[in-house]
Each structure stands twice: as C-alpha cells, then as structure tokens.
C-alpha cells in the first residue's frame, strides 16, 4: 500500500499522520512540547525539543507501518513562531519565540510612524503588532548584540517553524519557506509575492539571508528524517496551519469561511485572487499559492481560545480535565453575569491591544466555579462572534456559514454556543486533523494528483438556537467587560 506522511507542528504538540491514497488518515502519533514563559508577556518553545519530537513521531508511525510505501511528506505548522539557528549545523541558538510572545511591543511603538510612511499595511496586509515576528526579532537582537552580529553576517539564520524543520529534515540542503508562512512575518510583500526590501531595511533584517520562498505545492527537497525512514522521500506541500485548514475544508471559492479552534483561533474568509488592504480589525493573508496561482483571505485572529480552558485547569485548578470543565459549564443555565476576558497575551481582532490583560468581571456572592467555567467557554464563542461580524463587515459579504475544525470541536456546548452567539450555522468536520490534510492536498496537487471528493456526511451541524434577546444580552455584557479591560491598559 502507498501512503503520504503529513507533519502537523502546532503550538502545543507535534503530530505525524499517515494518509492513504484516498486521503483517509490511517495512523497517527503525537508528542506534546513544553510551554515556556520565562517572564510576564514572554512565550517560548524549545526548538530542539520540537525537532526531536518531529523525529520521534515520524519514527513511530513508520515503525508501525513497515509494509507501507511512503510517497512523500507534507508539512503544516504554527505560524509566526520563529527560530534562530546556525547555518552550519541547523542547531537553534535561542528558544523559539512564539506568536503569543509580547516582547516586541516597544519596537512596534517606536516604528509605528516609519511603518506607516513605508506603507507596511498595504505591502503586507497585516498590522504592525507584536503578534508577528519582525518586531520580536528586532527585540531579540537588541537584547543580544553578539547574536545580532551573527544574524547580520548570515552565520545564524532566521526562519519560521516550517523553515527550521525543512532545514533539519534536509540536513541543511534546503533553506526555504512557503508563501503563507513568509506572508506572516511583516517582511513579505503579498502583492509582489516576494521579500520586501523596504520592510527588511525598516526592521534591520538582511534580505540576502532570508529563506527562498516557494509555492505551497512546490518541492522542498528530500528527507530520511534522521534515519527514521528507510529511503529518502520528497517534502512537498508546506503551509501555515490556518491556511492549510482553509484548503482542507475545501473553502476554495470566494465567500467560504472557516474557524480553527486551538490554543488561539483563526477565522479565514476566502476573498479570491486579489488582496484587499486591512480596513480595521481583520488582516489580509495569502491563503495559498498553488502551482503559481495565488488566493487571498481576510483573517480575524484570536490570541486565546481553547488555551483559556487550559488556564482554568492548570493555573486555577478548578477542574481535573477539560471534559469536567464542559460538564461544569453546562450545569448552570447562564453565566450569572460573569464574563472572562482572556487577554492573557493581549487582545487581537478587533481591538489589537497587546498591553491588555485578562480579567474576570461581574463576580457576586452568587458566583461559583460553574459560572467561571461557563464564562470561559462563552469567551471563546463570543470572540468568534465578534470575528464573524468583522469579516462580514469588512468584506461586504455576510458570513453564511462557518466550517470548523480543531480539538475543541468535541466540546458540544462550545459548538452550540458558537453557532448561537455568532448567529450562523456551524459545520464541524468529523476529521479532527484538517490542517495536515490541507498541506497534503497542496503537496499532492504539486505532484499532479486530484484533491479528495467532498463527503456530505463528514460534518456535524449546529444551528443557532438561542432567542435573539438572550444573544443580545450576552453580547452586550461581553462588550462591557471588554471595555473594562481596555480601560485598564497601562499607558506605558
């Protein structure tokens, strides 16, 4: 039997999935990695741990399927997280800086006017925000002048997670990224589809030492995965996880929209083959470039989504597991006036307030743990409702339905609240690993193969079921809670 391997390197774990010729997942292995928070507002990963986990999951799946002929490897990854690694060895020289890290706030403030003068938003489709790598890279180099010198000389390379893993998988033979990941750095021009000299100069990043940018469907060398595979296989199909999810849901027509529930959440609306400048709360992204043909998407970003439930479990200890939190939240009819605003890493769309901090508001003597659990679940759905509203307003095309994926889609209360508070039908894919499927579709497209046929039974549907007045009351209470958080942002 022949099959394809797909690597899904996410914020919390690294997974290897084996898909058969019909795009059906037939095996899977996963390894979690540590979440490092060395100081308030700082979020890191151990890039060497991620690399070792990648080898382990490939080795595990390959060992369980010795008779399977693996045809190739596709890769999807957490976006915006970046690694600095040695050109000679591929070894990381510092912790990976994640998309959640806020260390670039001061750089963003300092460069606000020069970035505006340079037309950064028009060039990138993004906002100047510490969510994206370039400001954080500047801060890392400021804190370590010796490292900055090595970056300037090209001895140490900068790359998003895909670039780093490709470099390691090919033993340094391929230093490349795909267009979707490049477009999230604030250094890439989504109209010219190339690194932007003006922006590289603005941030002080040597353009000559940046990775080659290839189509999502292109070939990225060959790998034996450190000996985990008996023979080298091609790496083909590389995409940032949110864009890969959009493709995996077959949202290939303008107006199609998806939401990925994960550590954070990304809502993407396909807007066709022409970009539009960011108009307010949303940003514009390259959805993909397949065989030279680009597609663009309007995107609303949510910093803290399912991670909010993890925080309640791990930091506050109010439940042993996420299932218990769901049961606790369902035990009460409403939130009892309690709202949790999960600005643990600031607020993104539509507020873009990186200095905002999380808060639980509306507590009374009546409040109990179940109300806090309910407020946490509702906070995810309410942020998505805000995002749906933004995308419809800024695109001029109301979102008619949402395709959903991600581990938290197992939470039926969350799914029903999302449909009700957003006011749109929710179609939850029964296949939980949509992002690696999307990267695989891209890779096999580049190899001349057709995408999978749509299965009408592959979805579970949720329709809005709350009265309009109740939805209005919940959303008004949420807006008041968010305004309280925004009013408390320190001035410096």
C-alpha positions, 0 to 999 in steps of 0.5 A: 500500500502507498501512503503520504506522511503529513507533519502537523507542528502546532503550538502545543504538540507535534503530530505525524499522520499517515494518509492513504491514497484516498486521503483517509488518515490511517495512523497517527502519533503525537508528542506534546512540547513544553510551554515556556514563559520565562517572564510576564508577556514572554512565550517560548518553545524549545526548538530542539525539543520540537525537532526531536519530537518531529523525529520521534513521531515520524519514527513511530508511525513508520515503525508501525507501518513497515509494509507501507510505501511512503510517497512523500511528506507534507508539512503544516505548522504554527505560524509566526513562531520563529527560530534562530539557528546556525547555518552550519549545523541547523542547531537553534541558538535561542528558544523559539519565540512564539506568536503569543510572545509580547516582547516586541511591543516597544519596537512596534511603538517606536516604528509605528510612524516609519511603518506607516510612511513605508506603507507596511499595511498595504505591502503586507496586509497585516498590522504592525503588532507584536503578534508577528515576528519582525518586531520580536526579532528586532527585540531579540537582537537588541537584547543580544548584540553578539547574536545580532552580529551573527544574524547580520553576517548570515552565520545564524539564520532566521526562519519560521517553524516550517523553515527550521524543520525543512532545514533539519529534515534536509540536513541543511540542503534546503533553506526555504519557506512557503508563501503563507508562512513568509506572508506572516512575518511583516517582511513579505510583500503579498502583492509582489509575492516576494521579500520586501526590501523596504520592510527588511531595511525598516526592521534591520533584517538582511534580505540576502539571508532570508529563506527562498520562498516557494509555492505551497505545492512546490518541492522542498527537497528530500528527507530520511528524517534522521534515519527514521525512514528507510529511503529518502522521500520528497517534502512537498506541500508546506503551509501555515496551519490556518491556511492549510485548514482553509484548503482542507475544508475545501473553502476554495471559492470566494465567500467560504469561511472557516474557524480553527479552534486551538490554543488561539483561533483563526477565522479565514474568509476566502476573498479570491485572487486579489488582496484587499488592504486591512480596513480595521480589525481583520488582516489580509493573508495569502491563503495559498499559492498553488502551482503559481496561482495565488488566493487571498483571505481576510483573517480575524485572529484570536490570541486565546481560545481553547488555551483559556480552558487550559488556564482554568485547569492548570493555573486555577485548578478548578477542574481535573480535565477539560471534559469536567470543565464542559460538564461544569459549564453546562450545569448552570443555565447562564453565566450569572453575569460573569464574563472572562476576558482572556487577554492573557497575551493581549487582545487581537481582532478587533481591538489589537491591544497587546498591553491588555490583560485578562480579567474576570468581571461581574463576580457576586456572592452568587458566583461559583466555579460553574459560572467561571467555567461557563464564562470561559467557554462563552469567551471563546464563542463570543470572540468568534462572534465578534470575528464573524461580524468583522469579516462580514463587515469588512468584506461586504459579504455576510458570513453564511456559514462557518466550517470548523475544525480543531480539538475543541470541536468535541466540546458540544456546548462550545459548538452550540454556543458558537453557532448561537452567539455568532448567529450562523450555522456551524459545520464541524468536520468529523476529521479532527486533523484538517490542517495536515490534510490541507498541506497534503492536498497542496503537496499532492496537487504539486505532484499532479494528483486530484484533491479528495471528493467532498463527503456530505456526511463528514460534518456535524451541524449546529444551528443557532438556537438561542432567542435573539434577546438572550444573544443580545444580552450576552453580547452586550455584557461581553462588550462591557467587560471588554471595555473594562479591560481596555480601560485598564491598559497601562499607558506605558 
